[in-house]
Amino acid sequence: MTTTIAERTRRIAERAARTTRTEPDATPLEQPTHREEVRRELAAYAARVRVTDLVREHGSPLFVLDVDRVTTQLLALRRELPGVQIHFATKSLPHPAVIRAVDAFGATFEVASRGEIDLLEREGVAIEQCLHTHPVKTVADITGAYLRGIRTFVVDSHSEVGKFRGLPADVAVLVRLSFPNPAVTCDLSSKFGVAPEEADALVAHCLRAGLRVAGFTFHVGSQTVSARPWMRAIHRTLGLMRRLEHAHGIRFDTLDIGGGFPIAYDEPVPAFADLARGIRSALAAAPSRYRILVEPGRFVSAPAMMLATRVVGTTERADGAWAYLDDGVYGAYSNIPSEQTHPLVFAAAELDAQPVREPERARVERRLRARRHRPVTLAGPTCDSLDVIARDMPLPTLRAGDLLVSPMMGAYTLATATGFNGFAPTPVVVVPA
Ligand SMILES: Cc1ncc(COP(=O)(O)O)c(C=O)c1O
């Protein structure tokens, strides 16, 4: 029997509501560490999707892509930021199954290239709903995107404006503002965006060129763990919009607050509900006629993929134990150099799902075994010394053939991997199948 998308979304929402309640086995005496909390959740999840069976069937390394998790994250965004239009950042995980899940949910997309539009078109996405966010494009990029349906583009410089000459009047632009955020490792404000105090001149230039300015966009930096940068940027942008509407006698209709919502890798991050509360309070000052847009990438895609890798070899070196894996920073772990993330790595042995009935002694022994950790350096397979995934990762003693698992591996991993040294791209298996 087939289930409708609506039924499936409702079931995922119910499951998410159940799992956000306090776990009954968390004792008040023993506060589990973040790693331990992630391990418990991953153990239950790995058992549910049968990660060892998947690796047996499909080989290693392997990405396990769970499209229901895409829906769970989109539900959280819709619940905490009601009325906000979601434009998934395609670049973070450009996989057809993810595109279909986002589209089926009723969200749309942010794109930055011809290749991303190709992917969305192949999956039957309504391109006219999408935003083209690249601030620097060729005339061919712009006309090609227009002919395929894109109507809203982004500009952040005078030189970009002339490239829209000759396009019909249904084209509009968002002006990208730059709000530096030195607190994040992925500050996106230096390469793109105009300073708010220079925005007036750019808007005036667009208007002189006959280009409609729909509003503004910004990105406060990827993996931003406080609402404050959004609140400051929203406050500043709304003030600017009010002033420019008055000065130029125009009406804006769009405020795009970008992506940047954080994910817990090796450290906890504030609950999304808390972050969203701050953002909602800042957005309350926006005129009701404004469409508010978000462009989440990592928040939607990171939880959707888990990575399974195998140990190829181990050795003791002067600085301690090393284990060499069949995937590394030029492959699935490309989020380490490109995004400065620190994914957790677990031995599959630490994740054995707890049998329903387990004698007390076996339970204690299993837990003790799993706790006997020692620091190990995890290296990838390429022949250069940059390919190090983690140093001093606490893991049980590893042997060649052991399976390792990393959660939260959907964002900027598959998308940024290279084929350096001849290693093939990490295959993806989609669950539920
Ligand atoms: C224009 C734009 N929007 C959205 C995103 C997604 O950001 P994040 O993955 O931090 O949500 C990016 C990331 O680079 C971006 O450049």
The ligand as an ORCA input file, in Angstrom:
! r2SCAN-3c Opt
* xyz 0 1
  C      23.854     32.363     -0.441
  C      23.843     31.222      0.506
  N      22.672     30.864      1.078
  C      22.597     29.831      1.937
  C      23.713     29.096      2.272
  C      23.561     27.966      3.234
  O      24.218     28.212      4.422
  P      24.153     27.207      5.648
  O      24.542     25.862      5.130
  O      25.083     27.750      6.639
  O      22.729     27.210      6.123
  C      24.961     29.448      1.732
  C      26.170     28.710      2.078
  O      27.250     28.930      1.634
  C      25.022     30.538      0.820
  O      26.174     30.915      0.259
*
